[in-house]
């Protein structure tokens, strides 16, 4: 349970004073087999628990998810190669939201606030879906516009205008190659812009080119996460949106 959700339960009277106090306990750590879980992280950070699944087995991921779901309404698994097998295990008991790079097991929170997500090309699709999934998991509505690279600037303007009309709190820009889309979008909006450089491009040091370019940008409202860092961009953008609502 995140801090926002706990606050809403207290406001509505669904939780007694004693039950609420338990969520502020310092007894954060629990052991599941060989693993140590910080089950109250969501309370402190307002971010649901996220399991990095890339190097975990199906059994490891399921065991951790079961433990977290016994205490909290949802869990996020990032970059697991076993999304389909894990989904089959939980599909009869919990709602699921599954994309290529991330999945959410459990009920999604009520959406508050909007974030614009703009990607440069179709090769950036996996990272765009990761951002979309994580934003939904954190209770923020993603407005996703894919394949909006600056080769045709009018496509970019359409996406930016749509986002501004919906009062988005921040913009996530996902781009490979030279990463030029991020500073271009930053020059158009009075908002925080989070650049996500992707490992897409041609030739010498191509996988690093977008990162280097975005970091060197003179756009003062542009900040940059690491290469292919869609999850981190989505979490930061969601916290911006939620702190405005």
Secondary structure by P-SEA (a helix, b strand, c coil): ccaaaaaaaaaaccccaaaaaaaacccccccccccccccccccccccccccccccccaaaaaaaaaaaaaccccccccccccaaaaaaaccccbbbbbccccccccccccccbbbbbbbccccaaaaaaaaaaaaaaaccccccccccccccaaaaaaaaaaaaaacccbbbbbbccccaaaaaaaacccbbbbbbbccccccccccaaaaaaaaaccccccccccccaaaaaaaaaaaaaaaac
